[in-house]
Each structure stands twice: as structure tokens, then as C-alpha cells.
Amino acid sequence: MYPENQTIGQQGYGRQYRMKLVIDSLAIVEHAEIDLDGITVIAGENNVGKSTLGKALFALVNSFSNVFSSPEEEVANALRLTFRRFYEEQVDIEENNGQSTLNFESPTNSTRISRAGFSFSLGGMARDMAKGLRFEATPASVKAFIESYHSTGMHKRIADKFKSFVREGDSQEFVARCVRILKLTDSSFSKAFSERTFGSVFDGQVSSRIIKAGNKPDICLVDSNGTELIRTTFNGDRCLESSSQLDTETRAILLDDPSVVDGLADDYRRMGRSLAMPKSTLQQLILESDENETLADFLLAEQDGQDFLSVLDTAYEGKLKQNHDHEWVLYGNRELTEPIKTSNSSKGSKSVALLRILVEENVIRRGDFLILDEPEIHLHPGWQIIYAEALVVLSKELGVRLLITSHSPYFIEAIETYAEKYDWTDKTGIYVSNVSKNGSVRYLRADEERKAQVFESMAKPFDILERTRAAKMFGDEDA
């Protein structure tokens, strides 16, 4: 269950567990068993569910990741809003120059407190109540906690007023709601987190829409012994069960569009800690990367990433930074009057700079998942092979698990070539699709013969062009 059981993971340290992603009846994917132990490449044509595999891994991990919120945080936030609504019903609210003030009047005097400051103080009370009374709350214990808290935490006149609200006022419904919130189970939050995360990532279409396909998606992450680390099961698009033993520090980042950095800070301020979508997750990790990290963490990350960054530098040395207006800009290797805003930069430049910032800012760490959806499409062929080498170094030297989808036989060949160069072949696997008659897809690990067939299929369009050119040159329309 969610946090009660021992978790499995690495906290950024220690050995890396071999994992396998197992999927049944999710969107177009009928079945897949994908090893995640270094570099995993999903090769194939369009419309065979390659992106589905990456989105599934992203949603599965982030349903439980502390990138967003834990059950206890959700309980505390629900209590804070409940406190605020109840207390504000008991007092007058004054508006002055856009500022809200709560007025606590009595026959002899009055005390005023800002609405924002009041809400902040209630947040502290909510967190303490969530820690102290969760799962064991009763109406009596909730009332006693509130009276005790107000006796020490606020101005006496306000505290007396609050205690009278709870003791003498119409507080039965308020107290009952607090008790119900405190008794919500971790399993109920787990199902809600998973349903909302998968629902947002797959836009509400979690189960297969293919006729006669399975309608009970099951997504599971297991270790090399077959022990379940995370499992989420659906009936249609509704989550039936969800549980995790994976360390909640484990991160999954999905990069499917380098333009994600455009307006990064503005979007994040507007959305805040929203649902686990690829853009909002990346935004939070980058913009809050220094909150839980020490200077030593950044120095060690810089040392560990030296080889990786040296490879990237051979393509592009540009760095993403925020200027004094909090806009994201690219500092490149040209002499400029001012840095170029990311919205005016090429997608290829942003692709390389985005990969760089994940390492330089210690956003991606050992044992985390980095999911790259067709990363080669915005890159010049020369940059493609540099990018491929950088990914191999990232996996081997920093211990990041990579799940890569690609249409390009040349990019995949570059991955394989550099895996051989860095002795990482045994940690590099290629998976290909097998489409059934009804259009659903199964994924299998490719042996050498199957890889050759897939590469030949992906390179076939170039053969068509060559034959077309030959026909034009030699006048043979049937060539």
C-alpha cells in the first residue's frame, strides 16, 4: 500500500534495480513486457503505440511520485480549506484596496487579521492535525485538538472566538467533515492519483477503443525477481486498484517536444502544482530543483556529468538560463547583444540545451526514468549521432534508465554503435511491434534477425527514392 509498506528504490544512491514494464490492454497496446535496465529503444512505424509505452511509464511512476503530492499533503490541504470556509462564515470580511481582512469583533474591542495571514496559520494547524489524528480521529478528538491549538497559536481574543465557534456554534457538520477527511485511506488516494494521472496523460481514453480488445488495462512495474513495484488496474477508464512499493523519490520525465521550455516560468506560475502532465512535471522539477538540494549535490552532479556534457558540447554549448525578467533564454556560443529567448530558438538547440539542464541542475538522477519520444526529429544528422552518444553516456555514467522511441534506423544504429563503444550493449535492448488483425499491438524484444527486418523496413522509403531517381535518369518508368 501507498506509504505504509517498505519502499523499493535508490534515493539517488546505491545499486540500480533491474525493472520490467508490463502492460496489458492499454490504449492500442494489447501486451508488452519491456526491460528497463539501461537503454530501451522502441522502434517501428507510426500508429503502433510506441508513444503509449512511454506515456504509460510516465503516468505509472508519477501517480506515486512526490513531485506532486502525498496523501498526507492532500488531507492537510483539504482540512485547511475546511477550516477556512468554516471560520470565515463566522466573521466579517472587509475589502480595502484589494486586500481582504477578517474582523473579529466583540462588545469591547475588535481584532483584525489579513485573510492571507489567517489562511497561512490555518495551514499549520491543518498539517499538525493530519499528522496527529489521521486514521484515528473522532469528533471529540478534533474539537480537543482545535481548542488546544488555538490556546497557544493565536492572539488570545481570536483564539477565544474560535474556541467558542467550535464549542458553542453550529459546528457539528464542520467537525464531522474533518473526521471524514482524516479517515480517508491511503488506498483511496492511490486509486484517485492513478485515475487522474492516467486520465490526464491519455486524455480520458485509458482503455483500448479497438473492437473485441481487452477493456481492463493493467500496468505494472516489476523487479528482476518478479516482485511488483507498482501496479495499477483499470476497468475501462476507471481505476480499480493501485499500489506502490517504489521509492516516491523516483522520477519519470517525458520529453516529447523541446518547445516545453517556452514560457516555462509563466506557465508554471499560472498552473502551479497541477496534475502530472509531461510539461508541468518538467516545469516543477526544473524550477524547484534547488529547493531540496545542497551545494554539494550540485557539485557532485557536475562531476558525474562531465563526460556527458563534454559530448553534448561537440554539438552545441548553449545553456538554458533565466534572465532578470524570469524569461528563459539560451546562452550560446555566438557573440550577441543579448541572449536569445527560447521561443526564438531552434527546436534542435532547445533539444540539446534541455538535455543539458537536466544534468547540470541535478534534475535527473541515478535510477530515474527519462522517456524520449522521437528525439531525433528536430536534429541535424550530425547532431543526431552526438545526441545518441550523449544518451549512452548518460545511461552508463549517471545510471539513468532511458526509454526511447524512434522511426530512424540511423539514430537507432547510432545508439547501438555507441553502446558497443562504451561496453553497454548488454544494457541496451530494442523492441519492435507486432500488429494483430484487429489492429491491437504486442511488443517483443528484437533478436538480430528481427532487427534487420525492422531496419530494412524503416530504410525502405530511401530505396523508393533511389529507384525513382534511377527511373528519371535512365528513362525506365518501371525501375
NORNORTA-V435858 format. One record per pair of residues at least 6 apart in sequence whose C-alpha atoms are under 6 Angstrom apart, sorted by the first residue. I is the first residue (numbers start at 1). J is the second residue. If there is no record, write none. Layout:
BEGIN
i = [I;I]
j = [J;J]
END
This chain:
BEGIN
i = [1;2;2;2;7;7;7;8;8;8;9;9;12;12;16;18;18;18;19;19;19;19;20;20;20;20;20;21;21;21;21;22;22;22;22;23;23;23;23;24;24;24;24;25;25;26;26;26;27;27;27;28;28;28;29;29;30;30;30;31;32;32;37;38;38;38;39;39;40;40;40;40;40;41;41;41;41;42;42;42;43;43;44;54;58;59;59;63;63;63;65;66;76;76;76;79;80;80;80;92;92;93;93;94;94;100;101;101;101;102;102;102;103;103;104;104;134;135;135;137;147;150;190;191;191;191;195;197;206;207;207;207;207;215;216;216;216;217;217;218;218;219;219;220;220;221;221;222;222;229;229;229;230;230;231;231;232;232;233;233;233;234;250;251;252;252;253;253;254;254;255;256;258;258;258;262;262;301;308;308;308;311;315;318;318;318;319;319;319;320;320;321;321;322;329;329;329;329;330;330;331;347;348;348;358;366;366;366;367;367;368;369;369;370;371;371;371;372;373;373;374;374;376;385;388;389;409;419;430;430;431;431;431;432;432;433;433;434;434;435;467;471;471]
j = [243;186;243;244;245;246;247;245;246;247;246;247;365;366;367;37;223;224;36;222;223;224;34;35;36;221;222;33;34;220;221;32;33;219;220;31;32;218;219;30;31;217;218;214;217;207;208;217;206;207;208;49;208;440;440;441;440;441;442;442;442;443;427;395;401;427;402;428;402;403;428;429;430;403;404;405;430;405;430;431;406;432;407;371;252;197;198;193;194;197;248;248;126;127;130;126;122;123;126;102;103;101;102;100;101;115;113;114;115;112;113;115;111;112;110;111;182;182;183;179;163;159;242;239;241;242;239;276;237;215;217;236;237;236;234;235;236;233;234;232;233;231;232;230;231;229;230;228;229;244;245;246;243;244;242;243;241;242;239;240;241;240;368;368;369;370;370;371;278;371;372;373;347;350;351;342;343;362;390;393;394;390;383;331;332;353;330;331;353;329;330;328;329;328;339;340;341;342;339;340;339;378;378;379;364;398;399;400;399;400;400;401;402;402;402;403;404;404;404;405;405;406;384;414;415;418;455;425;445;446;444;445;446;443;444;442;443;441;442;441;479;477;479]
END
